[in-house]
Amino acid sequence: MKFSNFASRFNDSSGIVQLMDDLGNAMNNDSDLLMLGGGNPSHIPIIQEHIRKSFLNLLDDPVLFSNAIGNYESPQGNRIFIETIVKMLNKEYDWGIKYENVALTVGSQSGFFFLFNMFGGKYADGTHKKILLPITPEYIGYRDVGLVSDLFYSYKPKIEKLDNNFFKYRIDFEALEIRKNTAAICVSRPTNPTGNVLTDEEMSKLFSIAEQNQIPLIIDNAYGEPFPGIIFTKTSPFWNKNTIFCMSLSKVGMPGVRTGIIVADSPVIKSIRNMNAAINLSTPNFGPMIANELIESGDLLALSKAEIKPFYQRKMEHAISVIRKNFSNIDYYIHVPEGAIFLWLWLPNLNVSSDDLYERLKSRGTLVISGSHFFPGLDDNWEHKDECLRITYSMDKDVVEKGIEIIAEEIRAINASS
Ligand SMILES: Cc1ncc(COP(=O)(O)O)c(C=O)c1O
């Protein structure tokens, strides 16, 4: 069968298709695969209990239930939930936002599809505009959302080697160039895949660059404050009219409800609303209706601090100790894990590419993600792109332990055969 150019943009070899296919198979079937690949959040019992209670309250309230199941939601998103988000963000951070500054999307992934195509691509005057990713590695999910090719340009990071086999990426501000056709800047913070948290100083430089050039700064806050709060460094979230701040209910533990939250200047929100209407008619309401009670009561913010963050911090520390135990005699570095749910491993002397290592591990029932997918917009034969792996530590302890053991075994086998 023949397909259009549009369909052929979404082909089987895309990293995100590979990732979500592997993830769906591992999570939804009775599978023995050791899933260290996806971005699925942990099923934290105390969090699930709160979500369940809120869900039951919704089911037990005939009016709420009837509205949730029986009505199309507005394309900007559930009004009550938006008002709750506005109130909460103003209370926490004093941003002075209003109802017209917030829209919901079907997961933040579709929010990025809207935002990147809203700013990047062809303009009425014939120019082709691009999104600047000031630092790579950057989130795999951005790569394939462009309706036109060549939507991004990006930069290599500066690499700072630290003690104890740690390293840190930093934005190379000297290299950074704002071009005539730069339409917006985007960063994930904490960063998926590296667990990097750009410092407040780096963020403030990006804010100034964006402001001076009158282009928006998009901040992907899927793992950050105020929820889910999977961030181990101290940061100060910031918003102004030039900032597009993106949040999600997924990493709190609700990826199934597909709810993303965008905080932006009102023309951006109107455009998102219009795209929602054209593409989805309306937005999901179960997630917002469940989360509303949890946010309004203050429970979700308290749980993020007291349960979610320490839970992932313990998992991160455990994963690092398992790597240290298994990786003796292997040349490796770990990016300092400052947030999110991943370890980013750099293997500078690996004798095969990270794509080959991915395949070898998959054939042994261990799924990771090859680092090569995390450099959207970087047209550079930088060898570092083929030397890294992303390992998710949100799964059960024994899965993480067995998976890391197999990764170490396979690297040793490669080293021994070359
Ligand atoms: C950095 C980042 N942004 C956005 C998303 C998309 O999340 P969702 O569409 O579930 O809100 C993810 C998911 O893994 C992510 O890691």
The ligand as an SDF file (V2000), in Angstrom:
LIG
                    3D

 16 16  0  0  0  0  0  0  0  0999 V2000
   11.0800   14.8950   29.0370 C   0  0  0  0  0  0  0  0  0  0  0  0
    9.7390   14.3540   28.6700 C   0  0  0  0  0  0  0  0  0  0  0  0
    8.8600   15.1820   28.1150 N   0  0  0  0  0  0  0  0  0  0  0  0
    7.6460   14.7720   27.7410 C   0  0  0  0  0  0  0  0  0  0  0  0
    7.2540   13.4550   27.9180 C   0  0  0  0  0  0  0  0  0  0  0  0
    5.8980   13.0480   27.4710 C   0  0  0  0  0  0  0  0  0  0  0  0
    5.0880   12.6670   28.5470 O   0  0  0  0  0  0  0  0  0  0  0  0
    3.5220   12.5480   28.4960 P   0  0  0  0  0  0  0  0  0  0  0  0
    3.0720   12.6520   27.0570 O   0  0  0  0  0  0  0  0  0  0  0  0
    3.2210   11.2080   29.0810 O   0  0  0  0  0  0  0  0  0  0  0  0
    2.9780   13.6820   29.3110 O   0  0  0  0  0  0  0  0  0  0  0  0
    8.1370   12.5410   28.4860 C   0  0  0  0  0  0  0  0  0  0  0  0
    7.7810   11.1310   28.6300 C   0  0  0  0  0  0  0  0  0  0  0  0
    8.5770   10.2540   28.9050 O   0  0  0  0  0  0  0  0  0  0  0  0
    9.4200   13.0090   28.8690 C   0  0  0  0  0  0  0  0  0  0  0  0
   10.3200   12.1850   29.4200 O   0  0  0  0  0  0  0  0  0  0  0  0
  1  2  1  0
  2  3  1  0
  2 15  2  0
  3  4  2  0
  4  5  1  0
  5  6  1  0
  5 12  2  0
  6  7  1  0
  7  8  1  0
  8  9  2  0
  8 10  1  0
  8 11  1  0
 12 13  1  0
 12 15  1  0
 13 14  2  0
 15 16  1  0
M  END
$$$$
